[in-house]
């Protein structure tokens, strides 16, 4: 179902919201502005319905917040150090958006654009976006699509595709925040599993300054499920970023049939599995959510939502040596990334 809201987006046109539903009664709302996930309402075994996504009270609040709630991110998700990279003997200067660095594609990234609704039905919607040569400093023209699909087993699939006419780093993801509890609450009592033996340390600006590090013997070891709070802020790598805001290189990178992560609500009534074809998963524990508008009277506080963003490692254009596929998309190739979030009432 497609609805236009009476309020206007920054381009002066109404927001358009598509509602997807499955046979089990799960509802998913997606907006064309930023190809943004607004809501995921999951029926539980006891007959109640639980909202699994953080979100604002109305569409017009989304362009006003800076937490990227539910938005599609591009051209390059995460950070690029110094807002520059070298490619084919040429240096490209990007538009900085977090100090001297570029975060999530620049000050006018894909989250701040109206995506075109190409088609939709009861369980899926396809968006497209055109990005011109030089957009935010990136070379070449790019065309991207984002397809959201809701299946009857409560799986939300997000498929990103892109093509370019000039070699360019491309790294698309969705910045959904999850809280599987039945109320606005701290997520650090959620249990988390990440199927990864290496993570990437970063400095206070979120920039990697050294290579990958084994999770063995560190607070970054989630190979066995544990509460996020169990070792929260227990080491320097976390304290630099006020909690977890790091990428894990997945053990089964590229294999979207194996669970990359799983999360459980505090009460155990709702779990979520994450599957992805991307090589890495950025786990962000919502360290700077304070003041972000919520659906209720009180804004979100820090640590009231967590993100599990499927992507290349941060600053990959400047680190071709990292053990993952190249983030450089060539003309004639198609970028493809799929991530599936399966909600599991317990």
ChimeraX attribute file (.defattr): number of C-alpha atoms within 10 A of each C-alpha:
attribute: neighborCount
match mode: 1-to-1
recipient: residues
	/A:1	13
	/A:2	17
	/A:3	12
	/A:4	13
	/A:5	15
	/A:6	12
	/A:7	13
	/A:8	14
	/A:9	20
	/A:10	14
	/A:11	10
	/A:12	8
	/A:13	13
	/A:14	18
	/A:15	20
	/A:16	22
	/A:17	22
	/A:18	22
	/A:19	21
	/A:20	24
	/A:21	22
	/A:22	18
	/A:23	12
	/A:24	12
	/A:25	14
	/A:26	23
	/A:27	20
	/A:28	25
	/A:29	18
	/A:30	23
	/A:31	25
	/A:32	23
	/A:33	27
	/A:34	27
	/A:35	31
	/A:36	26
	/A:37	26
	/A:38	24
	/A:39	20
	/A:40	25
	/A:41	19
	/A:42	23
	/A:43	20
	/A:44	16
	/A:45	12
	/A:46	9
	/A:47	8
	/A:48	10
	/A:49	16
	/A:50	20
	/A:51	21
	/A:52	24
	/A:53	23
	/A:54	25
	/A:55	25
	/A:56	20
	/A:57	13
	/A:58	13
	/A:59	22
	/A:60	18
	/A:61	14
	/A:62	26
	/A:63	17
	/A:64	12
	/A:65	14
	/A:66	12
	/A:67	19
	/A:68	21
	/A:69	28
	/A:70	26
	/A:71	25
	/A:72	28
	/A:73	26
	/A:74	25
	/A:75	25
	/A:76	28
	/A:77	28
	/A:78	27
	/A:79	24
	/A:80	27
	/A:81	23
	/A:82	17
	/A:83	23
	/A:84	21
	/A:85	19
	/A:86	11
	/A:87	15
	/A:88	6
	/A:89	6
	/A:90	8
	/A:91	10
	/A:92	15
	/A:93	17
	/A:94	23
	/A:95	22
	/A:96	22
	/A:97	18
	/A:98	18
	/A:99	10
	/A:100	15
	/A:101	20
	/A:102	25
	/A:103	25
	/A:104	26
	/A:105	29
	/A:106	29
	/A:107	15
	/A:108	14
	/A:109	22
	/A:110	26
	/A:111	28
	/A:112	22
	/A:113	20
	/A:114	23
	/A:115	24
	/A:116	18
	/A:117	21
	/A:118	13
	/A:119	11
	/A:120	18
	/A:121	14
	/A:122	14
	/A:123	20
	/A:124	22
	/A:125	24
	/A:126	21
	/A:127	21
	/A:128	20
	/A:129	19
	/A:130	16
	/A:131	19
	/A:132	14
	/A:133	15
	/A:134	13
	/A:135	18
	/A:136	21
	/A:137	17
	/A:138	26
	/A:139	20
	/A:140	17
	/A:141	17
	/A:142	22
	/A:143	14
	/A:144	22
	/A:145	20
	/A:146	26
	/A:147	20
	/A:148	24
	/A:149	23
	/A:150	24
	/A:151	17
	/A:152	13
	/A:153	13
	/A:154	26
	/A:155	20
	/A:156	21
	/A:157	20
	/A:158	22
	/A:159	21
	/A:160	24
	/A:161	17
	/A:162	22
	/A:163	22
	/A:164	24
	/A:165	16
	/A:166	17
	/A:167	20
	/A:168	22
	/A:169	20
	/A:170	26
	/A:171	28
	/A:172	30
	/A:173	28
	/A:174	28
	/A:175	25
	/A:176	24
	/A:177	25
	/A:178	24
	/A:179	27
	/A:180	29
	/A:181	24
	/A:182	16
	/A:183	11
	/A:184	19
	/A:185	17
	/A:186	20
	/A:187	24
	/A:188	21
	/A:189	17
	/A:190	22
	/A:191	21
	/A:192	21
	/A:193	21
	/A:194	25
	/A:195	22
	/A:196	23
	/A:197	18
	/A:198	20
	/A:199	22
	/A:200	24
	/A:201	22
	/A:202	21
	/A:203	15
	/A:204	12
	/A:205	14
	/A:206	21
	/A:207	19
	/A:208	22
	/A:209	12
	/A:210	10
	/A:211	13
	/A:212	19
	/A:213	15
	/A:214	15
	/A:215	17
	/A:216	12
	/A:217	7
	/A:218	13
	/A:219	17
	/A:220	26
	/A:221	21
	/A:222	21
	/A:223	15
	/A:224	10
	/A:225	17
	/A:226	18
	/A:227	18
	/A:228	21
	/A:229	15
	/A:230	12
	/A:231	15
	/A:232	17
	/A:233	16
	/A:234	13
	/A:235	13
	/A:236	12
	/A:237	21
	/A:238	21
	/A:239	14
	/A:240	17
	/A:241	19
	/A:242	17
	/A:243	24
	/A:244	22
	/A:245	23
	/A:246	27
	/A:247	28
	/A:248	30
	/A:249	29
	/A:250	25
	/A:251	16
	/A:252	18
	/A:253	19
	/A:254	18
	/A:255	15
	/A:256	18
	/A:257	12
	/A:258	16
	/A:259	19
	/A:260	29
	/A:261	23
	/A:262	21
	/A:263	27
	/A:264	27
	/A:265	21
	/A:266	20
	/A:267	13
	/A:268	14
	/A:269	17
	/A:270	23
	/A:271	22
	/A:272	21
	/A:273	19
	/A:274	26
	/A:275	21
	/A:276	29
	/A:277	22
	/A:278	28
	/A:279	24
	/A:280	29
	/A:281	27
	/A:282	23
	/A:283	19
	/A:284	21
	/A:285	26
	/A:286	25
	/A:287	17
	/A:288	18
	/A:289	20
	/A:290	14
	/A:291	14
	/A:292	22
	/A:293	24
	/A:294	18
	/A:295	13
	/A:296	11
	/A:297	8
	/A:298	11
	/A:299	15
	/A:300	24
	/A:301	19
	/A:302	19
	/A:303	19
	/A:304	23
	/A:305	26
	/A:306	28
	/A:307	21
	/A:308	27
	/A:309	25
	/A:310	30
	/A:311	28
	/A:312	27
	/A:313	29
	/A:314	25
	/A:315	26
	/A:316	24
	/A:317	22
	/A:318	14
	/A:319	15
	/A:320	13
	/A:321	11
	/A:322	13
	/A:323	11
	/A:324	17
	/A:325	14
	/A:326	15
	/A:327	20
	/A:328	17
	/A:329	19
	/A:330	16
	/A:331	14
	/A:332	11
	/A:333	12
	/A:334	14
	/A:335	18
	/A:336	17
	/A:337	22
	/A:338	22
	/A:339	24
	/A:340	23
	/A:341	20
	/A:342	20
	/A:343	26
	/A:344	19
	/A:345	17
	/A:346	13
